[in-house]
Structure formats: C-alpha cells, structure tokens
Amino acid sequence: MAESLTHRAAVNAAWAAYGDRRTIIRVDEVSANVSTNRVYRLHLDDAATLVCKVSSYGSYFLFYEDHDRLSRTSALLHGTRFHGMLADIWRKDGRLFTWYDQRMWAVFYDDVPRKDALPKILTIDQIRNLGREIAEFHLACADVAPRIPPGSTTVKSDTIHLLDLLESPFAMRNFDLPAESIGVLWKHTHRLLERLIEAGYDEWQKMPILIDWNLGNFSVDMASDGTFRLFSRWDYDWFRIEPRLLDFYFLSRVSSSTGDRTLFTYGAHTLVEPTFLEFLRAYREVFPMSDDEVMFLPDVYRFFILNYVIREGARFFRADLCRQFRRDAVRSYLPGLDRLDPSPLLSTGS
C-alpha cells in the first residue's frame, strides 16, 4: 500500500510540474502487475484521458534517452501507414517532458486509441497476416532509423557487463544463486558474446524495436474479410535501438500453438514450432532475412533470459517473480536452449 501511495504521489507531482490547468478527477491503475513500473490512466475534468508511467527501474537517464528515441520514432512515422500507431509522448517548452526527483521518474503519453484484439490462439492465416504486418512495420522503422541517434547500451555492452558481474566474487550473493548456477550463467553469457562475433552482429542494421510483443500490448484494425492491419501499440518497457531480430522471441510466443498466456514462463521451444515457422516465412517474403540472421534467433532468446531475467531482473520484475525466473533460467530455460535444434528455422527461406 505504501509503495502504491508513493507512485500515486509521483503522478500528482508530475502533473503539477507539467503545469496543465486541467484537474485530474480520477486515476485508474492499468499496470500489468509484473514489473516494478506502475502505469495509470488519468481522467481530466474536460473528459480527456492520458497515460502516466511511473518508474524507478534502471537509470532515469536511460529512461529519458529511450523516450526521446520513441518520440522521434513516432514523429518520423507520421506520413506513413503507421502514423499514430505509437502513443505520442508529451512535451513541454519544445522538449520531452519527464518528472524526476532522483528516486523516481514519470512520463505522460497520449492515451492511444485501441481497436480489435487478436484471439489468444491465432489461426494460421492470422499468423501469416501478423508476420506480414510486422515486416511492414520493421521496414518503416528501418527507413527512419538513420535519423534516430543510437542508444547508449547495446546487446554487446549489456552482455559484457553481465559477464563482469558473474565473475565478481560477490556474484552468488548478488544473484541469490549457488556457485553451480553462476557457472551455468557464465557459460551462456560467454557463448552469447562468441555468437555476436560469429554472426556479424556489428554489421546488422540497428533500428527502433519494441521487443515485448504480446496481445496485451497492441491492437489491430480487423477488416470484414478477417484480415487485419496493425493499429496501435502501447507499453514500451523494453524499447531499444538494435537489430530487428530482438523483436522475434515474443512474436514466437504470440504465434505459438498455446497462444498468448497470462502464466509467465519462458521457453525456447516456441522458436521452432510450425506455427512460428509460418510467421517467419510470411515475414521473410516481405522483408528478407539472411540465414545468419535467422539462425541467431535462439541467441535472441538467450539474450532475453540473460539480460532481462538475470542482469536486470531484480530491478524490473516483482521480487517474487525475479526469484522464480532466475531459478527457472538455470533449471529449465537455458538447459532447454542447449537441447534446441534450430535447423527448422532455415526452412522458412524462399
């Protein structure tokens, strides 16, 4: 309760700092209740609504940088078919507005319109449709990428940082894991750095990506014939400027035979399910990918587990989920990746 009151106080302080004359008459929490971030829908006295995110996860300065890049991306997509798909971030005096008290920070977004939700388990036609739509969106992001500054962190820098943390004499205490588990994590972290070199990561185009695609994060505009187009996207916790490949693990989950689930667990098997292979085949027909890129997708999963579950988990996930996910990473997530045969991914090429 005290934590909730602290976040609500931050909402009020941010609104006062923004200086809008309208009054907040109601606040609805719309958080996913998985992360330490809190998200609220604010109702104003003129019937307008907006969204406020309050965070203490990571660094305020990286938070500001991400939202600057998001704001630029949204503006540059104006005039394309994805105009209005991303929620615009509020500005003040010509600059991105954020509130920051050195402990917490907040940002305001437009309350992006939402249309149709896809079903939890997609048909093959819907999976192919989604593959084509994501490819079109990636093409648009690739077009605007040269006008967006790079990010301060990369897959490589984050992975090197994790390797350093795992080599610390305090690693067992810091990650709350025994020595053998730290050894498993070190092996996979070291292997990921090797894969970055082998696959030519430095040569791949970097562009705005959203990573956490799940059915609760986006809506579509459904046509009468059952086809759809991407309509709006919200929730930008894991936004980065990186190769497009980082978007695909969550898309494999959406495309899986079990569909989008509220039970949070992570496994690499969705990357080689026949349904995701159909998604990937449809995607590659619109936006071609090399076989080297495709075969890096298991390493995208490896990075997700190592970076967001292990390295950042304690700051992002709720404490109980962080403990569960870290243990599961060592017991099942990463061992499952060791057993994965990625060769079916090559069947998706033309």
C-alpha positions, 0 to 999 in steps of 0.5 A: 500500500505504501509503495502504491501511495508513493507512485500515486504521489509521483503522478500528482507531482508530475502533473503539477510540474507539467503545469496543465490547468486541467484537474485530474478527477480520477486515476485508474491503475492499468499496470500489468502487475509484473514489473516494478513500473506502475502505469495509470490512466488519468481522467481530466475534468474536460473528459480527456484521458492520458497515460502516466508511467511511473518508474524507478527501474534502471537509470532515469537517464536511460529512461529519458534517452529511450523516450526521446528515441520513441518520440522521434520514432513516432514523429518520423512515422507520421506520413506513413501507414503507421502514423499514430500507431505509437502513443505520442509522448508529451512535451513541454517548452519544445522538449520531452517532458519527464518528472524526476526527483532522483528516486523516481521518474514519470512520463505522460503519453497520449492515451492511444486509441485501441481497436480489435484484439487478436484471439489468444490462439491465432489461426494460421492465416492470422499468423501469416497476416501478423508476420506480414504486418510486422515486416511492414512495420520493421521496414518503416522503422528501418527507413527512419532509423538513420535519423534516430541517434543510437542508444547508449547500451547495446546487446554487446555492452549489456552482455559484457557487463553481465559477464563482469558481474558473474565473475565478481566474487560477490556474484552468488550473493548478488544473484541469490544463486549457488556457485553451480548456477553462476557457472551455468550463467557464465557459460551462456553469457560467454557463448552469447558474446562468441555468437555476436562475433560469429554472426556479424552482429556489428554489421546488422542494421540497428533500428527502433524495436519494441521487443515485448510483443504480446496481445496485451500490448497492441491492437489491430484494425480487423477488416470484414474479410478477417484480415487485419492491419496493425493499429496501435501499440502501447507499453514500451518497457523494453524499447531499444535501438538494435537489430530487428531480430530482438523483436522475434522471441515474443512474436514466437510466443504470440504465434505459438500453438498455446497462444498468448498466456497470462502464466509467465514462463519462458521457453525456447521451444516456441522458436521452432514450432510450425506455427512460428515457422509460418510467421517467419516465412510470411515475414521473410517474403516481405522483408528478407532475412539472411540465414545468419540472421535467422539462425541467431534467433535462439541467441535472441532468446538467450539474450532475453533470459540473460539480460532481462531475467538475470542482469536486470531482473531484480530491478524490473520484475516483482521480487517474487517473480525475479526469484522464480525466473532466475531459478527457472533460467538455470533449471529449465530455460537455458538447459532447454536452449542447449537441447534446441535444434534450430535447423527448422528455422532455415526452412522458412527461406524462399 
